[in-house]
Amino acid sequence: MAPVKAFLRLVAIEHSVFALPFAYLAALAAMARFGGQVRWDVLALVTAAMVGGRTFAMAANRIIDRHIDARNPRTANRELVTGAVSVRTAWMGAAVSLVVLLAAAAALNPLCLALAPLAVVPLVLYPYGKRFTDWPHAILGLAQLVAPVGAWLAVTGAFAGAFAGSGPAWVLGMAVGLWIGGFDLIYACQDAEVDRTIGVRSVPARFGKRFALHASTVAHVATFALFVWFGELVGFGWWWWLGLAVAAVAFVYQHVVVTPSDLSRVNRAFFTANGFVGIALFAFALADLVIRGGLRA
């Protein structure tokens, strides 16, 4: 069990909580729109696909970046650097996770299976992005956009008339992509000086921490606007708007506690604010769907 535990630490499996709520939100909103019945088998397969995809992405990221991680004091204790997890074990875990993703997609519907390989591309491209662009955070945002769209298509099995059908999922996906990409701008500020020294590219390394934090603020303002648009498109009631108000506090919090001269609370912003946003918005959206009768078990 020790290698398994070490691998789970390597991929930070507990961080799945950040992406799963939005996949569930997209799936349940689609179910409410198309029949109103909760399909537990679909939710189980969405969970498997999400966890499989995210685990594959994290394992691939750690494998590809292991030499960069070894040169950064903040990441030098990661499992592939210290030898707690071998590269072979990491590749095996990545392969198993990819199989889980593809198997879950195949079990959902043909469209999900056909699109699954496309969803994998930005997951693998992201760690390479810091080698050829100052904006690798945008690639991460694109990778995160996939989850809500995929969850919506897991329910519908079709794009259903372009924007009129799957439009809400694309709006939610863009919101999630900007949210995570915007936070990655904050997170990357921790390594700005080291990245310049070792040749890793990022917005903070190229343009400075102050610019990165301002760019993150712009991204999160756009995120909030997209959440509003999503709520309008799916016809949410006041529970959703109350949830947005609560989430707004968390958004403001993470931008207040992190400044160019004080990055000591970046992890607090990551674990507290971002985890809270996902769970809170999902909880309020679920309450809205159930109380207003749009969704039934």
C-alpha positions in Angstrom: 0.0 0.0 0.0 2.9 2.3 0.5 3.6 2.9 -3.2 -0.1 3.6 -3.7 -0.2 6.1 -0.9 2.9 7.8 -2.2 1.4 8.0 -5.7 -1.8 9.5 -4.3 0.3 12.1 -2.5 2.1 12.8 -5.8 -1.1 13.6 -7.7 -2.7 15.4 -4.7 -5.9 13.3 -5.1 -7.7 15.4 -2.5 -7.6 18.4 -4.9 -10.2 16.7 -7.1 -12.7 18.6 -4.9 -11.9 21.8 -6.9 -13.1 20.4 -10.3 -15.7 17.9 -9.4 -18.4 20.3 -8.1 -18.6 22.1 -11.5 -18.8 18.8 -13.4 -21.7 17.8 -11.1 -23.2 21.2 -11.6 -23.2 20.9 -15.4 -24.5 17.3 -15.3 -27.3 18.1 -12.9 -28.3 21.3 -14.8 -28.5 19.2 -18.0 -30.6 16.6 -16.2 -32.9 19.3 -15.0 -33.3 20.7 -18.5 -33.7 17.3 -20.2 -36.3 15.4 -18.2 -35.6 16.4 -14.6 -34.6 12.9 -13.4 -31.3 12.4 -11.6 -29.3 9.7 -13.4 -27.0 8.2 -10.7 -25.2 5.9 -13.2 -24.2 9.0 -15.2 -23.0 10.8 -12.1 -20.9 7.8 -11.1 -19.3 7.6 -14.6 -18.7 11.4 -14.6 -16.9 11.0 -11.2 -14.8 8.2 -12.6 -13.9 10.2 -15.7 -13.1 13.3 -13.8 -10.9 11.6 -11.2 -9.2 9.5 -13.9 -8.5 12.5 -16.1 -7.3 14.7 -13.3 -5.0 11.9 -11.9 -3.6 11.3 -15.3 -3.0 15.1 -15.7 -1.2 15.4 -12.4 0.9 12.3 -12.9 2.0 13.5 -16.4 2.7 16.9 -15.0 4.9 15.6 -12.3 6.8 13.3 -14.6 7.4 15.9 -17.3 8.4 18.6 -14.7 10.5 16.4 -12.4 13.8 17.9 -13.5 12.4 21.5 -13.1 11.0 20.6 -9.7 14.4 19.4 -8.6 15.8 22.8 -9.2 13.1 24.7 -7.3 13.4 24.7 -3.5 9.6 24.9 -3.1 9.1 21.7 -5.2 12.3 19.8 -4.4 10.6 17.5 -1.9 8.1 16.2 -4.4 7.9 12.4 -4.6 9.5 12.0 -8.0 12.4 14.2 -7.0 13.0 12.5 -3.6 12.5 9.0 -5.0 9.5 8.2 -2.9 7.7 7.4 -6.2 9.7 5.9 -9.1 9.2 7.2 -12.6 8.0 3.8 -13.6 5.3 3.8 -10.9 4.2 7.3 -11.9 3.9 6.2 -15.6 1.9 3.1 -14.5 -0.4 5.2 -12.4 -0.9 7.7 -15.3 -1.7 4.8 -17.7 -4.2 3.3 -15.3 -5.9 6.7 -14.8 -6.0 7.3 -18.6 -7.7 3.9 -19.1 -10.3 4.8 -16.4 -11.0 8.1 -18.2 -11.5 6.4 -21.6 -13.5 3.5 -20.1 -15.8 5.9 -18.3 -16.2 8.0 -21.5 -17.0 4.8 -23.5 -19.6 3.8 -21.0 -21.3 7.2 -21.1 -21.9 7.6 -24.8 -20.1 7.6 -28.2 -19.7 11.4 -28.3 -17.8 11.4 -25.0 -15.6 8.6 -26.1 -14.8 10.4 -29.4 -14.0 13.6 -27.6 -12.0 12.1 -24.7 -8.7 12.0 -26.6 -9.1 15.8 -27.4 -9.7 16.5 -23.7 -6.4 14.8 -22.9 -4.3 17.1 -25.2 -4.3 20.3 -23.0 -3.7 18.1 -19.9 -0.4 16.9 -21.4 0.4 20.2 -23.2 0.2 22.3 -20.0 3.5 21.3 -18.4 5.2 21.8 -21.7 3.6 25.3 -22.0 6.0 26.8 -19.5 8.8 25.9 -21.9 7.5 27.8 -25.0 5.0 30.5 -23.8 4.8 33.1 -21.1 1.1 32.3 -20.7 1.0 28.5 -19.7 -1.9 29.5 -17.4 -4.2 29.8 -20.4 -3.5 26.2 -21.4 -4.4 25.2 -17.8 -7.7 27.2 -18.2 -8.4 25.4 -21.4 -7.9 22.0 -19.8 -10.3 23.0 -17.0 -12.9 24.2 -19.5 -13.4 20.6 -20.6 -14.9 19.2 -17.4 -18.3 21.0 -17.4 -18.7 20.6 -21.1 -17.9 16.9 -20.9 -20.3 16.4 -18.0 -23.1 18.1 -19.9 -22.4 16.0 -23.0 -22.4 12.9 -20.7 -26.0 13.6 -20.0 -27.2 14.7 -23.5 -24.9 12.6 -25.7 -25.1 15.4 -28.3 -24.3 19.1 -28.8 -28.1 19.5 -29.3 -28.3 22.5 -31.6 -25.0 24.2 -30.9 -25.2 27.1 -28.4 -28.9 26.6 -27.8 -28.3 23.1 -26.6 -24.9 22.9 -24.9 -24.4 26.7 -24.5 -24.7 26.8 -20.7 -22.0 24.2 -20.4 -19.6 26.2 -22.5 -20.3 29.3 -20.4 -19.7 27.4 -17.2 -16.6 25.8 -18.7 -15.2 29.3 -19.6 -16.0 30.5 -16.1 -14.1 27.5 -14.6 -11.2 27.9 -17.0 -10.8 31.6 -16.2 -11.2 30.8 -12.5 -8.4 28.2 -12.4 -6.2 30.0 -14.9 -6.6 33.2 -12.8 -5.6 31.4 -9.7 -2.7 29.8 -11.4 -1.4 33.4 -12.1 -1.4 33.9 -8.3 0.1 30.6 -7.5 3.0 31.1 -10.0 4.0 34.3 -8.3 5.7 32.1 -5.6 8.2 30.9 -8.2 8.8 34.1 -10.2 12.5 34.6 -9.2 13.4 30.9 -9.4 11.6 30.6 -12.8 13.7 33.5 -14.2 16.9 31.8 -13.0 16.1 28.3 -14.4 14.4 29.4 -17.5 10.8 28.5 -16.8 8.3 30.8 -18.4 5.2 32.3 -16.8 3.4 35.6 -16.5 5.0 36.5 -13.1 8.5 35.6 -14.4 8.1 37.6 -17.6 5.9 40.6 -16.5 6.3 40.7 -12.7 4.1 39.7 -9.8 2.1 42.9 -9.7 1.0 42.5 -13.4 0.2 38.8 -12.7 -2.0 39.7 -9.8 -3.8 42.4 -11.7 -4.4 39.9 -14.6 -5.7 37.4 -12.1 -8.2 40.0 -10.8 -9.4 40.7 -14.4 -9.8 36.9 -15.0 -11.8 36.5 -11.9 -14.1 39.5 -12.6 -14.8 37.8 -16.0 -15.3 34.5 -14.1 -18.0 36.0 -12.0 -19.7 37.6 -15.0 -19.8 34.2 -16.7 -21.3 32.6 -13.5 -24.0 35.2 -13.7 -24.6 34.4 -17.4 -24.7 30.7 -16.7 -27.4 31.2 -14.0 -29.5 33.2 -16.5 -29.1 30.6 -19.2 -30.3 27.7 -17.0 -33.0 29.8 -15.2 -31.7 29.5 -11.7 -33.6 31.1 -8.9 -32.6 33.1 -5.8 -30.6 30.2 -4.2 -28.1 30.4 -7.0 -27.8 34.2 -6.7 -27.3 33.8 -2.9 -24.5 31.3 -3.6 -22.9 33.7 -6.0 -22.9 36.4 -3.3 -21.2 34.0 -0.9 -18.7 33.1 -3.6 -18.0 36.7 -4.3 -16.7 37.1 -0.7 -14.3 34.2 -1.3 -13.1 35.7 -4.6 -12.4 39.1 -2.9 -10.7 37.3 0.0 -8.1 35.6 -2.1 -7.2 38.9 -3.8 -6.9 40.8 -0.5 -4.7 38.3 1.3 -2.2 37.9 -1.5 -0.1 40.9 -2.5 3.1 41.3 -4.6 5.1 41.9 -1.4 3.4 39.2 0.7 2.8 35.7 -0.8 2.8 33.9 2.5 -1.0 33.2 2.3 -1.1 31.8 -1.3 -1.8 28.3 0.0 -4.5 29.7 2.3 -6.1 31.3 -0.7 -5.8 28.1 -2.7 -7.2 25.6 -0.2 -9.7 27.9 1.6 -11.0 30.3 -1.0 -11.0 28.1 -4.1 -12.2 24.9 -2.4 -15.0 27.0 -0.8 -16.1 28.6 -4.1 -16.6 25.2 -5.8 -18.4 23.5 -3.0 -20.6 26.6 -2.1 -21.7 27.2 -5.6 -22.6 23.6 -6.1 -24.5 23.4 -2.8 -26.6 26.5 -3.6 -27.2 25.4 -7.2 -28.3 21.9 -6.0 -30.7 23.6 -3.5 -32.1 25.7 -6.2 -32.7 22.7 -8.5 -34.3 20.6 -5.9 -36.4 23.2 -4.1 -37.8 24.6 -7.2 -38.7 21.1 -8.5 -36.5 21.1 -11.5 -34.7 17.9 -10.3 -36.0 14.8 -8.7 -34.2 11.7 -7.5 
